[in-house]
Amino acid sequence: MKKLTLFVSILLMVKLSAQTVTWKVLKDDPYDIKNLSVSIDPLFLDLNGQNGYSFGWGLRAEYMMGKLFLFHFDSRFGFGTNGYRASDKNTKNYFYTEGGIGFIIKHSDYTRNVPIILSQSTSYYSGYYGTYQVTTTRYIRGGVSARHHGVIALRTGYFSYSNSLYYKNLSDSLLRFKGNGSDFTYKDSINNKNFSKAYGATTVLSLYGGIQFRTIRQLQLDVDGYGFRENSVYYDIFIDLLFAPVVSIKDFTSSGKTYNIDYSKKSHFGWRMGFAKRHPKDQGFNFKFEFGVRPGARNVDGKGIINLKNWYAMLTYALYFPLKVRPVYGEVVQERTKD
């Protein structure tokens, strides 16, 4: 019998106290940032309850304008939409666009110790049950004090969303095809080859409102024996409530005949939470993750105003280009201090 190879990773952390390592602070300034970021997303993935999945590319931008405002834009274009066929006019390719503004209600400046990783090493050991992987991380005991710039904003905006729609996720008794003197349910159409593809399309136009928390820090050190080390971050956490005045299902065309899709149960409300992260100043890669429940068609047995049939989780990874565009909040603070 062949021996089973087992890989086990063990994280071993070694703390170094202030008595054993010294450092020089090169920068501790959360205000020396580039406040505009433009991102190209080569790939996003949207898992959802409406068509299963979609993936594609996108564009994003966010701008912190001085002391008062946050602006953001997000657009995504599908090139891998489940259920979509260019030859099938009943379906739609994934498309999403969003624009919004945040009204800053609070700025805060505070200090907090953050971890500084000095080194990491990985070793492999063979044993009776397989191969063991041990990762050793050395870092400064208790961390290093760093200044933080905190922002709290109330945000609002809109988004437009189109996607293919899997009819089988809906309630058969509620999904009716009407037109050309006919009125029948989706269940009744299953044996009809003209309706066997099971995919249609949906469009949602929604408003949203919520709260956003932004944290910025930029700590750079020269550590004796280890060189340049950094703990810098620029990240957002947001929570939104969604209200869609428009939730539509595209008409279905078959054999030259067009049928109106009549679906009486629609949820106009939803919610979402999300997280986005980048570097305060340097060009690089960033990501955004959000999840929640979109407005849309709902199941007959759904209770409440939000339907879990419309769940989704979206992850996008991007190359971003940061710029400094005045007004910048940190520069305003320094100018007032000089006066």
Sequence and secondary structure as in RCSB ss.txt:
>XXXX:A:sequence
MKKLTLFVSILLMVKLSAQTVTWKVLKDDPYDIKNLSVSIDPLFLDLNGQNGYSFGWGLRAEYMMGKLFLFHFDS
RFGFGTNGYRASDKNTKNYFYTEGGIGFIIKHSDYTRNVPIILSQSTSYYSGYYGTYQVTTTRYIRGGVSARHHG
VIALRTGYFSYSNSLYYKNLSDSLLRFKGNGSDFTYKDSINNKNFSKAYGATTVLSLYGGIQFRTIRQLQLDVDG
YGFRENSVYYDIFIDLLFAPVVSIKDFTSSGKTYNIDYSKKSHFGWRMGFAKRHPKDQGFNFKFEFGVRPGARNV
DGKGIINLKNWYAMLTYALYFPLKVRPVYGEVVQERTKD
>XXXX:A:secstr
      EEEEEEEEEE TTT  EEEEEE TTS   EEEEEEEEEEEEETTTEEEEEEEEEEEEEETTTEEEEEEE
EEEEEETT  TT TTS   EEEEEEEEEEEEEEEEEEEE  EEEEEEEEEEETTEEEEEEEEEEETT EEEEEEE
EEEEEEEEEEEEEEEEGGGS TTTEEEEETTEEEEHHHHTTSGGGTT EEEEEEEEEEEEEEEEEEEEEEEEETT
TEEEEEEEEEEEEEEEEEEEEEEE  EEETTEEEEEEE  EE EEEEEEEEEE SSS EEEEEEEEEE  EE  T
T  SSS GGGEEEEEEEEEEEEE  S  HHHHHHHHHH 
